């Protein structure tokens, strides 16, 4: 595998779950990390726990383009380059589309703003730097939900289908700029993403599924997929890693 030592990686949504697990694994592999999320206290805790490694943090909201631009500027000022960016921040609101309450409308809007615009904002901020340096690797969090649609998940699935198209666009537009794109698409994962479902019945089902380690992936499992994509040599482009628990249909 390609050596990750000194690779400069920016990670959004790094305060918990997959982002946190990826941070820990990359730090121990010798990467230089700039992690971000909205919760400063959690970022500070992670940075402190990994104080023997190169982990810096900056509070940022992926739904705000200016925040993403400041995050990239911070990384550039610290290391003078950005080798990779992991667009990991996301939410998973679920429920029937027939529910036209104001509350449901707000959670659908949030899904579009975080899952789609959050990635677009990160790409818009980071791609110019990678184009200028003539190399880079953009990685986005996809999902099995970007390959199939199932009841009560139409909007969430829609956001993940969109990420597939966006990341393919990144690949095609930047072949001559030596910028690779990868989507990491796991099935059901045991993380606190379930807290963003905002539907008590569905949330209870998801928690029941993720309570069985044989029916769900762990954050560390998905982090390993990110490591794999980052570890490939420059002449190899991993467009997507699609992964599921061996004991679950999703």
N, C-alpha and C positions, 0 to 999 in steps of 0.2 A: 504493500500500500504506500501511496505517496506520503511523504513526511509532512505533518501538519505543524511542525515547530516553526514559530514566528509568523504563521499565516494570520493576517489581520481580518477578523470576522466581526461584523456588526449583527446583533441579534435583537429583534423586537419581541415583545411579549415574553421577556426573559425572567419574570419574577416568580414563576411557578410552572409546574407541569413539564411539558416537553421543552420549553425554553430554558428552564432551570437545569434540567437533566443534560441538555445539550451543552450548556455553559460549563457545567462541571466536567463533562467528558473532554471537551475541547481544551479547557484550561489545563487539565492534567496531561494532555497530549502536546502541550507547549505552544498552543495558539495564543495570540494577543487579542483579547476580547473587549468589545465595547457593547455593553448590554443596556437595554432600555425597557421601560414599561411606565405605567402611570403611577405606580406605588413606590415612592422613594424609600420607605422603610424596608421593604422586602429586597429591593436592589442593594441597599446598603448592607443588609444582612448577608446576602450572597457574596458580595464583594469582600466582606470581612472574613467569611468562612474560607474564602479562596485567596487569602492575603499573600500566600507564598507564590501565587501565580500572577500573571498580568491580566487583571480583570478590572476595567474601569466602567463606570455607569453614568448614565444621563437620563433623567426623567423626560419622557416624550410620549405624546399621544399620536398614534398612527393616523387618526382621522384629521389631523392638522398638518398640512403640507409644510408650514413654517417650522413645526417641531421636527419633522423629518429632515429638513434642510439643515437645521441646527445640529442634529445628531450626526449627520454626515460631516459637517464642518468640524465638529468636535473630534471625530475619528481621524480626519485628515490632518488636523493640527497636532494630534498626538503622535501619529505614526507616518504621516506623509503618503499613505496609500490605503486602499481598501480592497482586500483580496476577495472577500465574499460577504454577502449579506443574506441573512436568514429571516425572511418575512414570516414570523411565526404567530403574531398576535391574531386572535380570532375569537368569535363567540358562536354559540350553537342554539339560537332560539328555535323552538319547535312548537307545532300546533296546527290545527286545521285552517286552511285558507278561508273557510266559511265563517270563521270568527272575525268579524269586522269591527271589533271594539277598538277604541282609541289606544288601549294598552297593547293590543296585538299589532296595530299599525306602527306603533313606536318601536316594537322589538324587530319588526321586519326592516324598518328604516335603519336601525342600529346594525343589523346584520349586513346590509349593503354598505354602510359607511365603514364598518370595521373590516369585514372580510374582503370586500372588493376595493373600496377607495383607500383603505389602509395599505393594501399592497401597492396600488397604483401610486400613492403618495411616496412610499418608500422607493419604488422604482424610479419615479420622477426625480427624486432627490439624489439617489445613488448612481444612476446610469451615466450622467454626464461626467462624473469623476472616473468611472471605469472606462468610458470611451476615451477620455483624455490620456489615461495611463495605458490604454490599449491592452487591458486584461481585466478579468473579474469573473465572478460566479454569483448569479442570483438564484437563491433557493426560496421557494414559497411553500407554505403549508396547504396541501390539497386535502383530499379525503376520498375514501371509497364512494362517498356521497357525490363526488364529481364524476362518477361513472354510472350510477343508477339512482333512480328516484323511488322513494318509498313514502307511504302515508305519513302525514303530519310533519314532513320535512321538505316540502316543496321549495321554500325560500332558502333554507340552508343549502340544499342540494344545488339550487340555482347559483348561489354565490360560489360554490366550489367548481361547478361547470365553467363559470366565468373565469376563474383563476387558471383553468387549463388552457383556455383560449389566449388569455393575456400572456402567460408564460411561453406559449408557443410563438406568440408575436415577438416577445423579447428575443427568443432564439433566432428567428428568421431575420430580424432587423439588425442583429449584432454579430453575425457570423464573421464578418470582416473586422470586427473590433475585438475579436478573441474573448468575447463574453459568453459564457455558458449559462444555460438556465435549467433548473431542475425543480420538479414538483414532488414533494413527499406526501404520499396519499395512504394514510393508515385507515384501517377499519376502526372498530370500537376500541377506545383507549381509556384506561382508568386514570382520569385526571379531574381537576375541579372545573373543567369545561362544562360539566353537567349543571353547575350552578347558573349557567346562562340560558338554560332551557326555558325557564319561565312558564312551565306547565306542570303542575304537581303530579298528575298521573304519569306523564311521560318521564318526568324526572325520576319517579320511583322505579319505573321499568329500567331505565338506564343504570341507575345505581345497583339494581339487582343483577344486571348483566355484568357490570364491571366488578362486582364483588367476587366473582369467580375468576381466578387468575388464568384458568385454562380457556376462558371464553372472551378474554380481552387482552390487549397489548398493554405494556407498561410504558411510561414516559421514556424509560431507558431504552426500550426496544426501538422506539421511534428515533431517539437520539442516535442510536447506532446506524440507522439508515442515513441520517444527515452526515455522520462521520464518513460513511461509505462514499457518498456522493462527493464530499469534499476531498476524499483521499485518492480519487482517480487522477491519472496524469492529464496534462493539458490537452492532449490529443483525443481524449475520451469525453463524450458528452452523454451524461445520464439524464435523459429527458424526464423520466419519472420513476419513482420507486413506489410500487403498489403493494401494500402489505396488509395481511389480515391475521387475526388469531387463527390457529389451526383448528379451533373448535367452535368457531362462530360463523354464521352465514354472511354477516356484514363485515 
